[in-house]
Amino acid sequence: MAFTRDGARLGYGGGFYDKLLMKQLAIRLGEQTTLAKPLVMARMTQQPALVAAAFALQIVERIPQEATDVKVEWIITEQETINCSA
């Protein structure tokens, strides 16, 4: 796993985590589909924050991103807490 300061994640590939998050968002919104649109996340309020626990060495400058990738809102390392939307 690797993260950027703006919340991008690089995992094991396959988009499994992104699909899980989108499915949960769709359920909360009462949608019948299995995937919610990525833009829905930006409009949601009073939802649990997406927080990643990581080691400082996992924070990198750039990660390749796709339109379906879900960013985390906070990253907590042994050295700092990063607000990814700041």
Biopython code that builds the backbone (N, CA, C, O; Angstrom):
import numpy as np
from Bio.PDB.StructureBuilder import StructureBuilder

atoms = [
    (1, "MET", "N", (0.834, -1.183, 0.000)),
    (1, "MET", "CA", (0.000, 0.000, 0.000)),
    (1, "MET", "C", (0.877, 1.244, 0.000)),
    (1, "MET", "O", (1.936, 1.289, 0.626)),
    (2, "ALA", "N", (0.402, 2.246, -0.721)),
    (2, "ALA", "CA", (1.052, 3.550, -0.741)),
    (2, "ALA", "C", (-0.037, 4.613, -0.837)),
    (2, "ALA", "O", (-1.131, 4.358, -1.341)),
    (3, "PHE", "N", (0.283, 5.811, -0.342)),
    (3, "PHE", "CA", (-0.679, 6.908, -0.318)),
    (3, "PHE", "C", (0.012, 8.199, -0.726)),
    (3, "PHE", "O", (1.217, 8.358, -0.530)),
    (4, "THR", "N", (-0.765, 9.128, -1.300)),
    (4, "THR", "CA", (-0.274, 10.488, -1.521)),
    (4, "THR", "C", (-0.958, 11.401, -0.508)),
    (4, "THR", "O", (-1.956, 11.022, 0.106)),
    (5, "ARG", "N", (-0.421, 12.589, -0.340)),
    (5, "ARG", "CA", (-0.971, 13.520, 0.643)),
    (5, "ARG", "C", (-2.368, 14.021, 0.277)),
    (5, "ARG", "O", (-3.069, 14.572, 1.125)),
    (6, "ASP", "N", (-2.775, 13.832, -0.980)),
    (6, "ASP", "CA", (-4.144, 14.226, -1.344)),
    (6, "ASP", "C", (-5.126, 13.058, -1.236)),
    (6, "ASP", "O", (-6.277, 13.178, -1.656)),
    (7, "GLY", "N", (-4.679, 11.928, -0.674)),
    (7, "GLY", "CA", (-5.579, 10.820, -0.387)),
    (7, "GLY", "C", (-5.622, 9.698, -1.400)),
    (7, "GLY", "O", (-6.366, 8.735, -1.217)),
    (8, "ALA", "N", (-4.845, 9.796, -2.460)),
    (8, "ALA", "CA", (-4.818, 8.710, -3.443)),
    (8, "ALA", "C", (-4.194, 7.472, -2.812)),
    (8, "ALA", "O", (-3.288, 7.570, -1.985)),
    (9, "ARG", "N", (-4.693, 6.305, -3.217)),
    (9, "ARG", "CA", (-4.200, 5.039, -2.670)),
    (9, "ARG", "C", (-3.723, 4.149, -3.806)),
    (9, "ARG", "O", (-4.263, 4.185, -4.912)),
    (10, "LEU", "N", (-2.725, 3.367, -3.522)),
    (10, "LEU", "CA", (-2.279, 2.323, -4.440)),
    (10, "LEU", "C", (-2.258, 1.039, -3.638)),
    (10, "LEU", "O", (-1.490, 0.900, -2.686)),
    (11, "GLY", "N", (-3.107, 0.100, -4.028)),
    (11, "GLY", "CA", (-3.221, -1.158, -3.288)),
    (11, "GLY", "C", (-2.695, -2.325, -4.097)),
    (11, "GLY", "O", (-1.659, -2.246, -4.756)),
    (12, "TYR", "N", (-3.444, -3.408, -4.024)),
    (12, "TYR", "CA", (-3.028, -4.641, -4.683)),
    (12, "TYR", "C", (-3.581, -4.764, -6.094)),
    (12, "TYR", "O", (-3.297, -5.747, -6.778)),
    (13, "GLY", "N", (-4.353, -3.804, -6.538)),
    (13, "GLY", "CA", (-4.929, -3.848, -7.876)),
    (13, "GLY", "C", (-6.294, -4.509, -7.888)),
    (13, "GLY", "O", (-6.695, -5.144, -6.913)),
    (14, "GLY", "N", (-6.989, -4.361, -8.970)),
    (14, "GLY", "CA", (-8.294, -4.978, -9.112)),
    (14, "GLY", "C", (-9.454, -4.109, -8.667)),
    (14, "GLY", "O", (-10.602, -4.419, -8.983)),
    (15, "GLY", "N", (-9.191, -3.031, -7.943)),
    (15, "GLY", "CA", (-10.241, -2.123, -7.517)),
    (15, "GLY", "C", (-11.211, -2.693, -6.500)),
    (15, "GLY", "O", (-12.330, -2.197, -6.373)),
    (16, "PHE", "N", (-10.803, -3.732, -5.770)),
    (16, "PHE", "CA", (-11.709, -4.382, -4.819)),
    (16, "PHE", "C", (-12.153, -3.437, -3.707)),
    (16, "PHE", "O", (-13.332, -3.411, -3.354)),
    (17, "TYR", "N", (-11.236, -2.672, -3.160)),
    (17, "TYR", "CA", (-11.563, -1.743, -2.074)),
    (17, "TYR", "C", (-12.473, -0.631, -2.585)),
    (17, "TYR", "O", (-13.430, -0.249, -1.912)),
    (18, "ASP", "N", (-12.172, -0.110, -3.782)),
    (18, "ASP", "CA", (-13.010, 0.931, -4.373)),
    (18, "ASP", "C", (-14.434, 0.419, -4.576)),
    (18, "ASP", "O", (-15.395, 1.131, -4.282)),
    (19, "LYS", "N", (-14.576, -0.795, -5.070)),
    (19, "LYS", "CA", (-15.906, -1.377, -5.291)),
    (19, "LYS", "C", (-16.653, -1.553, -3.976)),
    (19, "LYS", "O", (-17.857, -1.303, -3.907)),
    (20, "LEU", "N", (-15.952, -1.979, -2.938)),
    (20, "LEU", "CA", (-16.582, -2.134, -1.627)),
    (20, "LEU", "C", (-17.096, -0.793, -1.113)),
    (20, "LEU", "O", (-18.229, -0.701, -0.639)),
    (21, "LEU", "N", (-16.267, 0.247, -1.205)),
    (21, "LEU", "CA", (-16.684, 1.571, -0.742)),
    (21, "LEU", "C", (-17.873, 2.090, -1.537)),
    (21, "LEU", "O", (-18.803, 2.649, -0.956)),
    (22, "MET", "N", (-17.861, 1.918, -2.843)),
    (22, "MET", "CA", (-18.964, 2.383, -3.675)),
    (22, "MET", "C", (-20.250, 1.623, -3.361)),
    (22, "MET", "O", (-21.332, 2.209, -3.352)),
    (23, "LYS", "N", (-20.134, 0.330, -3.105)),
    (23, "LYS", "CA", (-21.315, -0.467, -2.762)),
    (23, "LYS", "C", (-21.914, 0.024, -1.443)),
    (23, "LYS", "O", (-23.132, 0.161, -1.331)),
    (24, "GLN", "N", (-21.075, 0.287, -0.455)),
    (24, "GLN", "CA", (-21.560, 0.778, 0.832)),
    (24, "GLN", "C", (-22.216, 2.150, 0.687)),
    (24, "GLN", "O", (-23.239, 2.419, 1.317)),
    (25, "LEU", "N", (-21.636, 3.008, -0.130)),
    (25, "LEU", "CA", (-22.227, 4.328, -0.357)),
    (25, "LEU", "C", (-23.582, 4.202, -1.036)),
    (25, "LEU", "O", (-24.512, 4.934, -0.699)),
    (26, "ALA", "N", (-23.705, 3.286, -1.985)),
    (26, "ALA", "CA", (-24.975, 3.075, -2.678)),
    (26, "ALA", "C", (-26.040, 2.589, -1.706)),
    (26, "ALA", "O", (-27.190, 3.022, -1.780)),
    (27, "ILE", "N", (-25.671, 1.697, -0.799)),
    (27, "ILE", "CA", (-26.621, 1.188, 0.195)),
    (27, "ILE", "C", (-27.101, 2.322, 1.096)),
    (27, "ILE", "O", (-28.294, 2.430, 1.377)),
    (28, "ARG", "N", (-26.184, 3.160, 1.546)),
    (28, "ARG", "CA", (-26.553, 4.279, 2.418)),
    (28, "ARG", "C", (-27.485, 5.259, 1.722)),
    (28, "ARG", "O", (-28.353, 5.863, 2.352)),
    (29, "LEU", "N", (-27.297, 5.409, 0.416)),
    (29, "LEU", "CA", (-28.119, 6.351, -0.340)),
    (29, "LEU", "C", (-29.428, 5.727, -0.804)),
    (29, "LEU", "O", (-30.267, 6.412, -1.389)),
    (30, "GLY", "N", (-29.610, 4.433, -0.548)),
    (30, "GLY", "CA", (-30.834, 3.761, -0.942)),
    (30, "GLY", "C", (-30.907, 3.445, -2.418)),
    (30, "GLY", "O", (-31.995, 3.206, -2.940)),
    (31, "GLU", "N", (-29.777, 3.438, -3.105)),
    (31, "GLU", "CA", (-29.760, 3.133, -4.531)),
    (31, "GLU", "C", (-29.877, 1.633, -4.740)),
    (31, "GLU", "O", (-29.446, 0.846, -3.898)),
    (32, "GLN", "N", (-30.452, 1.248, -5.849)),
    (32, "GLN", "CA", (-30.618, -0.157, -6.182)),
    (32, "GLN", "C", (-29.383, -0.725, -6.882)),
    (32, "GLN", "O", (-29.223, -1.942, -6.965)),
    (33, "THR", "N", (-28.528, 0.135, -7.374)),
    (33, "THR", "CA", (-27.348, -0.329, -8.091)),
    (33, "THR", "C", (-26.277, -0.785, -7.115)),
    (33, "THR", "O", (-26.328, -0.457, -5.930)),
    (34, "THR", "N", (-25.310, -1.543, -7.614)),
    (34, "THR", "CA", (-24.234, -2.036, -6.754)),
    (34, "THR", "C", (-23.102, -1.034, -6.630)),
    (34, "THR", "O", (-22.281, -1.139, -5.719)),
    (35, "LEU", "N", (-23.047, -0.062, -7.534)),
    (35, "LEU", "CA", (-21.974, 0.933, -7.469)),
    (35, "LEU", "C", (-22.561, 2.334, -7.451)),
    (35, "LEU", "O", (-23.458, 2.655, -8.230)),
    (36, "ALA", "N", (-22.052, 3.153, -6.567)),
    (36, "ALA", "CA", (-22.444, 4.563, -6.536)),
    (36, "ALA", "C", (-21.481, 5.339, -7.419)),
    (36, "ALA", "O", (-20.366, 4.885, -7.674)),
    (37, "LYS", "N", (-21.899, 6.484, -7.878)),
    (37, "LYS", "CA", (-21.022, 7.309, -8.699)),
    (37, "LYS", "C", (-19.976, 7.966, -7.808)),
    (37, "LYS", "O", (-20.299, 8.404, -6.704)),
    (38, "PRO", "N", (-18.713, 8.044, -8.271)),
    (38, "PRO", "CA", (-17.658, 8.659, -7.450)),
    (38, "PRO", "C", (-17.984, 10.077, -6.992)),
    (38, "PRO", "O", (-17.574, 10.475, -5.901)),
    (39, "LEU", "N", (-18.708, 10.844, -7.795)),
    (39, "LEU", "CA", (-19.013, 12.219, -7.406)),
    (39, "LEU", "C", (-19.974, 12.282, -6.230)),
    (39, "LEU", "O", (-20.050, 13.308, -5.553)),
    (40, "VAL", "N", (-20.702, 11.219, -5.978)),
    (40, "VAL", "CA", (-21.642, 11.199, -4.864)),
    (40, "VAL", "C", (-20.913, 11.451, -3.558)),
    (40, "VAL", "O", (-21.439, 12.130, -2.676)),
    (41, "MET", "N", (-19.707, 10.912, -3.420)),
    (41, "MET", "CA", (-18.945, 11.064, -2.178)),
    (41, "MET", "C", (-18.728, 12.528, -1.830)),
    (41, "MET", "O", (-18.785, 12.901, -0.658)),
    (42, "ALA", "N", (-18.482, 13.357, -2.830)),
    (42, "ALA", "CA", (-18.208, 14.767, -2.575)),
    (42, "ALA", "C", (-19.444, 15.483, -2.039)),
    (42, "ALA", "O", (-19.317, 16.485, -1.335)),
    (43, "ARG", "N", (-20.626, 14.987, -2.359)),
    (43, "ARG", "CA", (-21.865, 15.636, -1.941)),
    (43, "ARG", "C", (-22.387, 15.127, -0.604)),
    (43, "ARG", "O", (-23.277, 15.744, -0.019)),
    (44, "MET", "N", (-21.859, 14.034, -0.119)),
    (44, "MET", "CA", (-22.381, 13.428, 1.096)),
    (44, "MET", "C", (-21.890, 14.174, 2.332)),
    (44, "MET", "O", (-20.749, 14.632, 2.388)),
    (45, "THR", "N", (-22.767, 14.287, 3.310)),
    (45, "THR", "CA", (-22.394, 14.891, 4.584)),
    (45, "THR", "C", (-22.771, 13.935, 5.697)),
    (45, "THR", "O", (-23.598, 13.042, 5.506)),
    (46, "GLN", "N", (-22.173, 14.118, 6.844)),
    (46, "GLN", "CA", (-22.441, 13.316, 8.030)),
    (46, "GLN", "C", (-22.254, 11.819, 7.780)),
    (46, "GLN", "O", (-23.043, 11.005, 8.260)),
    (47, "GLN", "N", (-21.247, 11.470, 7.056)),
    (47, "GLN", "CA", (-20.889, 10.078, 6.815)),
    (47, "GLN", "C", (-19.569, 9.800, 7.524)),
    (47, "GLN", "O", (-18.814, 10.731, 7.805)),
    (48, "PRO", "N", (-19.281, 8.546, 7.812)),
    (48, "PRO", "CA", (-17.985, 8.228, 8.429)),
    (48, "PRO", "C", (-16.834, 8.695, 7.536)),
    (48, "PRO", "O", (-16.906, 8.598, 6.311)),
    (49, "ALA", "N", (-15.790, 9.193, 8.158)),
    (49, "ALA", "CA", (-14.607, 9.625, 7.413)),
    (49, "ALA", "C", (-13.846, 8.408, 6.905)),
    (49, "ALA", "O", (-13.808, 7.372, 7.569)),
    (50, "LEU", "N", (-13.245, 8.533, 5.738)),
    (50, "LEU", "CA", (-12.399, 7.474, 5.192)),
    (50, "LEU", "C", (-10.976, 7.721, 5.680)),
    (50, "LEU", "O", (-10.301, 8.637, 5.210)),
    (51, "VAL", "N", (-10.530, 6.906, 6.615)),
    (51, "VAL", "CA", (-9.241, 7.086, 7.275)),
    (51, "VAL", "C", (-8.347, 5.894, 6.974)),
    (51, "VAL", "O", (-8.786, 4.745, 7.038)),
    (52, "ALA", "N", (-7.091, 6.173, 6.645)),
    (52, "ALA", "CA", (-6.107, 5.117, 6.405)),
    (52, "ALA", "C", (-5.023, 5.187, 7.473)),
    (52, "ALA", "O", (-4.536, 6.266, 7.809)),
    (53, "ALA", "N", (-4.660, 4.048, 7.989)),
    (53, "ALA", "CA", (-3.512, 3.945, 8.895)),
    (53, "ALA", "C", (-2.333, 3.476, 8.058)),
    (53, "ALA", "O", (-2.436, 2.493, 7.324)),
    (54, "ALA", "N", (-1.221, 4.174, 8.168)),
    (54, "ALA", "CA", (-0.062, 3.853, 7.341)),
    (54, "ALA", "C", (1.217, 4.200, 8.088)),
    (54, "ALA", "O", (1.193, 4.897, 9.102)),
    (55, "PHE", "N", (2.319, 3.709, 7.575)),
    (55, "PHE", "CA", (3.630, 4.126, 8.054)),
    (55, "PHE", "C", (4.074, 5.313, 7.209)),
    (55, "PHE", "O", (3.679, 5.423, 6.048)),
    (56, "ALA", "N", (4.880, 6.191, 7.765)),
    (56, "ALA", "CA", (5.348, 7.376, 7.048)),
    (56, "ALA", "C", (6.043, 7.009, 5.737)),
    (56, "ALA", "O", (5.960, 7.761, 4.766)),
    (57, "LEU", "N", (6.714, 5.883, 5.698)),
    (57, "LEU", "CA", (7.424, 5.491, 4.470)),
    (57, "LEU", "C", (6.470, 5.107, 3.342)),
    (57, "LEU", "O", (6.904, 4.945, 2.202)),
    (58, "GLN", "N", (5.180, 4.960, 3.641)),
    (58, "GLN", "CA", (4.190, 4.645, 2.613)),
    (58, "GLN", "C", (3.632, 5.891, 1.928)),
    (58, "GLN", "O", (2.853, 5.772, 0.983)),
    (59, "ILE", "N", (4.012, 7.074, 2.384)),
    (59, "ILE", "CA", (3.558, 8.317, 1.767)),
    (59, "ILE", "C", (4.510, 8.646, 0.620)),
    (59, "ILE", "O", (5.715, 8.801, 0.822)),
    (60, "VAL", "N", (3.952, 8.750, -0.584)),
    (60, "VAL", "CA", (4.756, 8.993, -1.783)),
    (60, "VAL", "C", (4.250, 10.244, -2.505)),
    (60, "VAL", "O", (3.188, 10.774, -2.178)),
    (61, "GLU", "N", (5.020, 10.703, -3.484)),
    (61, "GLU", "CA", (4.675, 11.917, -4.232)),
    (61, "GLU", "C", (3.501, 11.717, -5.182)),
    (61, "GLU", "O", (2.569, 12.520, -5.194)),
    (62, "ARG", "N", (3.541, 10.645, -5.982)),
    (62, "ARG", "CA", (2.526, 10.421, -7.021)),
    (62, "ARG", "C", (2.119, 8.963, -7.081)),
    (62, "ARG", "O", (2.914, 8.064, -6.807)),
    (63, "ILE", "N", (0.867, 8.749, -7.443)),
    (63, "ILE", "CA", (0.329, 7.406, -7.651)),
    (63, "ILE", "C", (-0.574, 7.479, -8.880)),
    (63, "ILE", "O", (-1.357, 8.419, -9.008)),
    (64, "PRO", "N", (-0.480, 6.510, -9.782)),
    (64, "PRO", "CA", (-1.405, 6.518, -10.921)),
    (64, "PRO", "C", (-2.846, 6.348, -10.433)),
    (64, "PRO", "O", (-3.124, 5.502, -9.582)),
    (65, "GLN", "N", (-3.751, 7.150, -10.972)),
    (65, "GLN", "CA", (-5.150, 7.124, -10.545)),
    (65, "GLN", "C", (-6.073, 6.899, -11.731)),
    (65, "GLN", "O", (-5.766, 7.280, -12.860)),
    (66, "GLU", "N", (-7.209, 6.272, -11.450)),
    (66, "GLU", "CA", (-8.263, 6.099, -12.443)),
    (66, "GLU", "C", (-9.516, 6.797, -11.935)),
    (66, "GLU", "O", (-9.609, 7.123, -10.752)),
    (67, "ALA", "N", (-10.467, 7.026, -12.810)),
    (67, "ALA", "CA", (-11.688, 7.753, -12.448)),
    (67, "ALA", "C", (-12.478, 7.063, -11.346)),
    (67, "ALA", "O", (-13.203, 7.729, -10.606)),
    (68, "THR", "N", (-12.358, 5.760, -11.221)),
    (68, "THR", "CA", (-13.132, 5.005, -10.226)),
    (68, "THR", "C", (-12.433, 4.898, -8.873)),
    (68, "THR", "O", (-13.014, 4.358, -7.932)),
    (69, "ASP", "N", (-11.215, 5.392, -8.750)),
    (69, "ASP", "CA", (-10.476, 5.297, -7.490)),
    (69, "ASP", "C", (-11.092, 6.209, -6.429)),
    (69, "ASP", "O", (-11.431, 7.359, -6.707)),
    (70, "VAL", "N", (-11.231, 5.688, -5.228)),
    (70, "VAL", "CA", (-11.777, 6.441, -4.098)),
    (70, "VAL", "C", (-10.613, 6.889, -3.220)),
    (70, "VAL", "O", (-9.796, 6.071, -2.797)),
    (71, "LYS", "N", (-10.543, 8.185, -2.951)),
    (71, "LYS", "CA", (-9.473, 8.710, -2.103)),
    (71, "LYS", "C", (-9.882, 8.664, -0.638)),
    (71, "LYS", "O", (-11.064, 8.755, -0.306)),
    (72, "VAL", "N", (-8.884, 8.521, 0.235)),
    (72, "VAL", "CA", (-9.147, 8.610, 1.671)),
    (72, "VAL", "C", (-9.146, 10.081, 2.075)),
    (72, "VAL", "O", (-8.569, 10.924, 1.388)),
    (73, "GLU", "N", (-9.797, 10.377, 3.197)),
    (73, "GLU", "CA", (-9.885, 11.756, 3.662)),
    (73, "GLU", "C", (-8.796, 12.105, 4.672)),
    (73, "GLU", "O", (-8.385, 13.261, 4.781)),
    (74, "TRP", "N", (-8.338, 11.109, 5.399)),
    (74, "TRP", "CA", (-7.296, 11.286, 6.410)),
    (74, "TRP", "C", (-6.319, 10.128, 6.330)),
    (74, "TRP", "O", (-6.706, 8.999, 6.029)),
    (75, "ILE", "N", (-5.051, 10.409, 6.601)),
    (75, "ILE", "CA", (-4.025, 9.370, 6.734)),
    (75, "ILE", "C", (-3.343, 9.604, 8.077)),
    (75, "ILE", "O", (-2.902, 10.713, 8.379)),
    (76, "ILE", "N", (-3.263, 8.549, 8.873)),
    (76, "ILE", "CA", (-2.604, 8.641, 10.176)),
    (76, "ILE", "C", (-1.362, 7.769, 10.144)),
    (76, "ILE", "O", (-1.448, 6.562, 9.917)),
    (77, "THR", "N", (-0.195, 8.387, 10.374)),
    (77, "THR", "CA", (1.065, 7.648, 10.427)),
    (77, "THR", "C", (1.641, 7.776, 11.838)),
    (77, "THR", "O", (1.073, 8.451, 12.696)),
    (78, "GLU", "N", (2.766, 7.123, 12.057)),
    (78, "GLU", "CA", (3.421, 7.222, 13.358)),
    (78, "GLU", "C", (4.035, 8.607, 13.583)),
    (78, "GLU", "O", (4.424, 8.945, 14.701)),
    (79, "GLN", "N", (4.118, 9.412, 12.503)),
    (79, "GLN", "CA", (4.737, 10.735, 12.609)),
    (79, "GLN", "C", (3.761, 11.901, 12.510)),
    (79, "GLN", "O", (4.035, 12.986, 13.021)),
    (80, "GLU", "N", (2.621, 11.682, 11.853)),
    (80, "GLU", "CA", (1.705, 12.800, 11.623)),
    (80, "GLU", "C", (0.308, 12.318, 11.252)),
    (80, "GLU", "O", (0.098, 11.153, 10.917)),
    (81, "THR", "N", (-0.634, 13.246, 11.323)),
    (81, "THR", "CA", (-1.989, 13.036, 10.832)),
    (81, "THR", "C", (-2.175, 13.975, 9.652)),
    (81, "THR", "O", (-1.978, 15.184, 9.777)),
    (82, "ILE", "N", (-2.555, 13.422, 8.504)),
    (82, "ILE", "CA", (-2.652, 14.195, 7.268)),
    (82, "ILE", "C", (-4.117, 14.379, 6.896)),
    (82, "ILE", "O", (-4.849, 13.404, 6.728)),
    (83, "ASN", "N", (-4.542, 15.630, 6.767)),
    (83, "ASN", "CA", (-5.872, 15.954, 6.257)),
    (83, "ASN", "C", (-5.734, 16.034, 4.742)),
    (83, "ASN", "O", (-5.172, 16.998, 4.222)),
    (84, "CYS", "N", (-6.234, 15.047, 4.041)),
    (84, "CYS", "CA", (-6.025, 14.947, 2.598)),
    (84, "CYS", "C", (-6.802, 15.983, 1.798)),
    (84, "CYS", "O", (-6.491, 16.215, 0.630)),
    (85, "SER", "N", (-7.794, 16.600, 2.395)),
    (85, "SER", "CA", (-8.568, 17.608, 1.674)),
    (85, "SER", "C", (-8.062, 19.022, 1.932)),
    (85, "SER", "O", (-8.618, 19.984, 1.400)),
    (86, "ALA", "N", (-7.027, 19.159, 2.730)),
    (86, "ALA", "CA", (-6.496, 20.495, 3.055)),
    (86, "ALA", "C", (-5.577, 20.995, 1.965)),
    (86, "ALA", "O", (-5.040, 22.098, 2.068)),
]
sb = StructureBuilder()
sb.init_structure("model")
sb.init_model(0)
sb.init_chain("A")
sb.init_seg("    ")
for serial, (resi, resn, name, xyz) in enumerate(atoms, 1):
    if name == "N":
        sb.init_residue(resn, " ", resi, " ")
    sb.init_atom(name, np.array(xyz, "f"), 0.0, 1.0, " ", f" {name:<3s}", serial, name[0])
structure = sb.get_structure()
